[in-house]
Amino acid sequence: MDIAELRATFREAKLKVDRACRHLQEVESLLTAYAESDFCQLVVNHDGRGRGFVLETTPMPFELPLAIGDTFHNLNVSLDYIASGMMRAAGSKTKGVYFPCDENKEKLDMSFEAASPGKKASRNSAIAEQFPWLRELLLHSVEPYRGGPNFVWEIRRADNIDKHNLITPVVGVVELHDVEIADPVRNNKFVVGTIYCEPGARANLLYGSGNDWKIIKQGQPTATITFPKGAEVFAGEAVPETLRECIAHTAGVIEFIEHEVFKRAT
């Protein structure tokens, strides 16, 4: 076993995680700037049910999906570095070697199967041959399949999605504080403490067919930026918090496997 190659492998994998952290910082900076802008407003709406209000938001910065995708990509690649680097250190070929990951535990287990009469070797069989202990470690500790505790499958899937379509977050429920609404016909003014409303949704407050409400003060907005509710992975989850969790889990997986590798290599 080439110990120097192993050390280089894990060092480079950690550098990729560091790069993911840099992209997360960009995500957070973009979201902070967006949240501090006039990103949303109430507008008067007529829809046959009388006069009401609809919440409209401005588009998020175009750089945001790029930074999100780059975060996932660097995390995914950091794990692939481990798989190919370990094989290289063992003197084996690295073509077609990726960090083992699959839809569920059963499929992951089958991916390590060696060739048998009438059946080709599975895609991770070479890894299992060089590192027999790694199969059990992955299946029962790292759990790199959908729903696993370390989000390995979800990170890989998000990276693959980003290769074909940008992962564009959405504005979740917005809170507007201290909105002022007036009815100049009746000389009435109201201050609404807090309005909770999803973008594009009707805010059902202080409206009626006989009133001519005007928005005097839009109020102070706060909002949650989430992955779309219909997304394949991390649906409805808050973006920066989720990315931070993914980084922490990936760093933990790298440290865990590094410890196990060197325990057996020395």
KEPARO-287091 format. One record per residue (C-alpha): residue in three letters; x, y, z. Coordinates in nm, 4 decimals. Example, Ala and Ser with C-alpha at 12.3 -4.5 7.8 and 13.67 -1.06 7.14 Angstrom:
BEGIN
R residu        x        y        z
R    ala   1.2300  -0.4500   0.7800
R    ser   1.3670  -0.1060   0.7140
END
This chain:
BEGIN
R residu        x        y        z
R    met   0.0000   0.0000   0.0000
R    asp   0.1411   0.3375  -0.1032
R    ile   0.1041   0.5408   0.2174
R    ala   0.2207   0.8642   0.0523
R    glu  -0.0510   0.8247  -0.2116
R    leu  -0.3095   0.7659   0.0587
R    arg  -0.2064   1.0795   0.2444
R    ala  -0.2261   1.2839  -0.0755
R    thr  -0.5689   1.1382  -0.1518
R    phe  -0.7270   1.2436   0.1751
R    arg  -0.5532   1.5805   0.1710
R    glu  -0.6964   1.6546  -0.1735
R    ala  -1.0428   1.5312  -0.0726
R    lys  -1.0394   1.7739   0.2197
R    leu  -0.9331   2.0556  -0.0119
R    lys  -1.2439   1.9873  -0.2171
R    val  -1.4554   2.0162   0.0968
R    asp  -1.2807   2.3460   0.1705
R    arg  -1.3762   2.4622  -0.1780
R    ala  -1.7375   2.3641  -0.1062
R    cys  -1.7180   2.5865   0.2021
R    arg  -1.6059   2.8761  -0.0186
R    his  -1.9086   2.8263  -0.2414
R    leu  -2.1343   2.8123   0.0641
R    gln  -1.9940   3.1478   0.1720
R    glu  -2.0913   3.2828  -0.1699
R    val  -2.4421   3.1399  -0.1282
R    glu  -2.4781   3.3037   0.2114
R    ser  -2.3464   3.6363   0.0837
R    leu  -2.5902   3.6359  -0.2082
R    leu  -2.8832   3.5441   0.0162
R    thr  -2.7941   3.8144   0.2678
R    ala  -2.7819   4.0785  -0.0054
R    tyr  -3.1139   3.9539  -0.1452
R    ala  -3.2829   3.9534   0.1959
R    glu  -3.1645   4.3085   0.2622
R    ser  -3.3022   4.4346  -0.0695
R    asp  -3.6622   4.5245  -0.1550
R    phe  -3.7162   4.1675  -0.2683
R    cys  -4.0900   4.1549  -0.2094
R    gln  -4.3953   4.3777  -0.1993
R    leu  -4.7700   4.3629  -0.1578
R    val  -4.9691   4.4713  -0.4612
R    val  -5.3413   4.5400  -0.4897
R    asn  -5.5273   4.2523  -0.6531
R    his  -5.8764   4.2281  -0.8066
R    asp  -5.9957   3.8728  -0.8645
R    gly  -6.3759   3.8800  -0.8447
R    arg  -6.3769   3.8274  -0.4698
R    gly  -6.3170   4.1921  -0.4016
R    arg  -6.0047   4.3912  -0.3476
R    gly  -5.7189   4.2043  -0.1857
R    phe  -5.3408   4.1899  -0.1852
R    val  -5.0901   3.9557  -0.3464
R    leu  -4.7284   3.9135  -0.2440
R    glu  -4.4786   3.9422  -0.5290
R    thr  -4.1052   3.8744  -0.5069
R    thr  -3.8178   3.9748  -0.7314
R    pro  -3.6009   3.7042  -0.8945
R    met  -3.3041   3.5846  -0.6952
R    pro  -2.9527   3.6567  -0.8271
R    phe  -2.8556   3.4348  -1.1207
R    glu  -2.5261   3.3469  -0.9488
R    leu  -2.7092   3.1716  -0.6645
R    pro  -2.7963   2.8445  -0.8458
R    leu  -2.4394   2.8315  -0.9775
R    ala  -2.2926   2.8580  -0.6280
R    ile  -2.5356   2.5946  -0.4957
R    gly  -2.4460   2.3533  -0.7757
R    asp  -2.0748   2.4101  -0.7233
R    thr  -2.1136   2.3304  -0.3533
R    phe  -2.2744   1.9950  -0.4282
R    his  -2.0216   1.9206  -0.7023
R    asn  -1.7186   1.9697  -0.4796
R    leu  -1.8670   1.7521  -0.2071
R    asn  -1.9462   1.4756  -0.4532
R    val  -1.6003   1.4920  -0.6086
R    ser  -1.4298   1.4839  -0.2690
R    leu  -1.5764   1.1379  -0.2087
R    asp  -1.4796   1.0160  -0.5565
R    tyr  -1.1244   1.1284  -0.4808
R    ile  -1.1219   0.8853  -0.1890
R    ala  -1.2348   0.5873  -0.3951
R    ser  -0.9953   0.6451  -0.6854
R    gly  -0.7060   0.7433  -0.4570
R    met  -0.7409   0.4317  -0.2436
R    met  -0.7395   0.2150  -0.5551
R    arg  -0.4352   0.3992  -0.6894
R    ala  -0.2543   0.3504  -0.3577
R    ala  -0.3299  -0.0215  -0.3821
R    gly  -0.1811  -0.0351  -0.7313
R    ser  -0.5158  -0.0943  -0.9030
R    lys  -0.6772   0.0695  -1.2036
R    thr  -0.8983   0.3708  -1.1342
R    lys  -1.0979   0.3839  -1.4584
R    gly  -1.4686   0.3789  -1.3781
R    val  -1.4045   0.3986  -1.0029
R    tyr  -1.6399   0.6196  -0.8036
R    phe  -1.7386   0.6371  -0.4412
R    pro  -1.9923   0.3537  -0.3915
R    cys  -2.3459   0.4863  -0.3698
R    asp  -2.6873   0.3538  -0.4698
R    glu  -3.0621   0.3958  -0.4407
R    asn  -3.0986   0.1562  -0.1472
R    lys  -2.8990  -0.0759   0.0757
R    glu  -2.9779  -0.3887  -0.1249
R    lys  -2.8592  -0.2380  -0.4536
R    leu  -2.5482  -0.1024  -0.2883
R    asp  -2.4674  -0.4455  -0.1475
R    met  -2.5116  -0.6065  -0.4903
R    ser  -2.2808  -0.3494  -0.6505
R    phe  -1.9832  -0.5137  -0.4748
R    glu  -2.0499  -0.8630  -0.6134
R    ala  -1.7613  -1.0318  -0.7956
R    ala  -1.7985  -1.1992  -1.1333
R    ser  -1.9580  -1.5425  -1.1381
R    pro  -2.0392  -1.7921  -1.4141
R    gly  -2.2674  -1.6166  -1.6605
R    lys  -2.2558  -1.2901  -1.4700
R    lys  -2.0267  -0.9890  -1.5038
R    ala  -1.8557  -0.8317  -1.2073
R    ser  -2.0587  -0.5513  -1.0512
R    arg  -1.9308  -0.1938  -1.0767
R    asn  -1.7782  -0.1820  -0.7271
R    ser  -1.6346  -0.5335  -0.7256
R    ala  -1.2775  -0.4120  -0.7769
R    ile  -1.3072  -0.1907  -0.4675
R    ala  -1.4421  -0.4813  -0.2641
R    glu  -1.1584  -0.7035  -0.3855
R    gln  -0.8893  -0.4581  -0.2774
R    phe  -1.0646  -0.3422   0.0414
R    pro  -1.2984  -0.6212   0.1599
R    trp  -1.3619  -0.4434   0.4905
R    leu  -1.4901  -0.1321   0.3112
R    arg  -1.8051  -0.3056   0.1904
R    glu  -1.9345  -0.3662   0.5424
R    leu  -1.8176  -0.0250   0.6588
R    leu  -2.0173   0.1483   0.3874
R    leu  -2.3254  -0.0678   0.4220
R    his  -2.3595  -0.0355   0.7986
R    ser  -2.1790   0.2843   0.9006
R    val  -2.1598   0.5369   0.6158
R    glu  -2.4853   0.4201   0.4510
R    pro  -2.4426   0.5919   0.1125
R    tyr  -2.7934   0.5297  -0.0154
R    arg  -3.1161   0.7312  -0.0302
R    gly  -3.2183   0.8419   0.3151
R    gly  -2.8810   0.7589   0.4702
R    pro  -2.7701   0.9773   0.7610
R    asn  -2.4794   1.1354   0.5738
R    phe  -2.6715   1.2552   0.2635
R    val  -2.4195   1.0839   0.0323
R    trp  -2.6830   0.9693  -0.2163
R    glu  -2.8623   1.3034  -0.2043
R    ile  -2.5404   1.4982  -0.2653
R    arg  -2.4533   1.2795  -0.5623
R    arg  -2.8040   1.3125  -0.7016
R    ala  -2.8007   1.6915  -0.6584
R    asp  -2.4674   1.7102  -0.8414
R    asn  -2.6089   1.5018  -1.1260
R    ile  -2.9225   1.7183  -1.1441
R    asp  -2.7065   2.0311  -1.1629
R    lys  -2.5228   1.8865  -1.4645
R    his  -2.8462   1.9127  -1.6619
R    asn  -3.0539   2.1813  -1.4886
R    leu  -2.9733   2.4583  -1.2463
R    ile  -3.0930   2.4005  -0.8916
R    thr  -3.2925   2.7181  -0.8409
R    pro  -3.4185   2.7857  -0.4875
R    val  -3.7465   2.9554  -0.4119
R    val  -3.8696   3.2092  -0.1608
R    gly  -4.0763   3.0353   0.1039
R    val  -4.3228   3.1959   0.3413
R    val  -4.2529   3.5664   0.3780
R    glu  -4.3238   3.7614   0.6930
R    leu  -4.4041   4.1289   0.6475
R    his  -4.3860   4.3297   0.9673
R    asp  -4.5620   4.6608   1.0324
R    val  -4.7486   4.6991   0.7047
R    glu  -4.9628   5.0137   0.6805
R    ile  -5.2834   5.0056   0.4745
R    ala  -5.5223   5.2969   0.4277
R    asp  -5.8744   5.3502   0.2944
R    pro  -5.8657   5.7134   0.1748
R    val  -6.2439   5.7130   0.1014
R    arg  -6.3271   5.6504   0.4664
R    asn  -6.0104   5.8111   0.5985
R    asn  -5.9123   5.4918   0.7781
R    lys  -5.5584   5.3637   0.8350
R    phe  -5.4516   5.0256   0.9674
R    val  -5.1152   4.8914   1.0820
R    val  -5.0910   4.5144   1.0393
R    gly  -4.8414   4.3634   1.2835
R    thr  -4.7314   4.0615   1.0767
R    ile  -4.8487   3.9117   0.7484
R    tyr  -4.7548   3.5531   0.6642
R    cys  -4.7869   3.4791   0.2951
R    glu  -4.6292   3.2671   0.0218
R    pro  -4.5137   3.4517  -0.2919
R    gly  -4.7982   3.4825  -0.5403
R    ala  -5.0562   3.3975  -0.2756
R    arg  -5.3465   3.6191  -0.1789
R    ala  -5.3174   3.7936   0.1547
R    asn  -5.6719   3.7869   0.2864
R    leu  -5.6839   4.0876   0.5130
R    leu  -5.8820   4.4093   0.5177
R    tyr  -6.0386   4.3837   0.1782
R    gly  -6.3874   4.4064   0.0334
R    ser  -6.5663   4.5166  -0.2779
R    gly  -6.6638   4.8488  -0.1257
R    asn  -6.3199   4.9498  -0.0048
R    asp  -6.0392   5.1226  -0.1897
R    trp  -5.7421   5.0130   0.0186
R    lys  -5.3988   5.1614  -0.0500
R    ile  -5.0649   5.0261   0.0690
R    ile  -4.8929   5.3125   0.2473
R    lys  -4.5967   5.1195   0.3898
R    gln  -4.4744   4.7822   0.2634
R    gly  -4.3219   4.6858   0.5953
R    gln  -4.0055   4.4923   0.6762
R    pro  -3.9838   4.1500   0.5065
R    thr  -3.8134   3.8307   0.6175
R    ala  -3.8245   3.5066   0.4225
R    thr  -3.6953   3.1511   0.4088
R    ile  -3.5059   3.0498   0.0951
R    thr  -3.5693   2.6810   0.0263
R    phe  -3.5200   2.4137  -0.2335
R    pro  -3.8401   2.3746  -0.4396
R    lys  -4.1115   2.1628  -0.2781
R    gly  -4.1160   1.9319  -0.5794
R    ala  -3.7381   1.8816  -0.5888
R    glu  -3.6085   1.5254  -0.5954
R    val  -3.3708   1.5922  -0.3070
R    phe  -3.3945   1.8302  -0.0111
R    ala  -3.7458   1.9381  -0.1131
R    gly  -3.8664   2.2338   0.0937
R    glu  -3.5481   2.2423   0.3033
R    ala  -3.3752   2.5719   0.3813
R    val  -3.0818   2.6233   0.1436
R    pro  -2.7903   2.7481   0.3578
R    glu  -2.8706   2.5214   0.6523
R    thr  -2.8921   2.2162   0.4234
R    leu  -2.5629   2.2964   0.2513
R    arg  -2.3929   2.3380   0.5879
R    glu  -2.5220   1.9960   0.6950
R    cys  -2.4006   1.8384   0.3704
R    ile  -2.0534   1.9838   0.4204
R    ala  -2.0360   1.8659   0.7817
R    his  -2.1508   1.5135   0.6919
R    thr  -1.9092   1.4833   0.4005
R    ala  -1.6173   1.6019   0.6112
R    gly  -1.7169   1.3464   0.8737
R    val  -1.7286   1.0631   0.6197
R    ile  -1.3822   1.1533   0.4910
R    glu  -1.2364   1.1617   0.8420
R    phe  -1.4027   0.8312   0.9295
R    ile  -1.2774   0.6440   0.6233
R    glu  -0.9324   0.7992   0.6552
R    his  -0.9064   0.6673   1.0105
R    glu  -1.0174   0.3188   0.9048
R    val  -0.7815   0.3065   0.6056
R    phe  -0.4709   0.4024   0.7989
R    lys  -0.5641   0.1731   1.0876
R    arg  -0.5418  -0.1170   0.8453
R    ala  -0.2555   0.0101   0.6295
R    thr  -0.0031   0.0574   0.9097
END
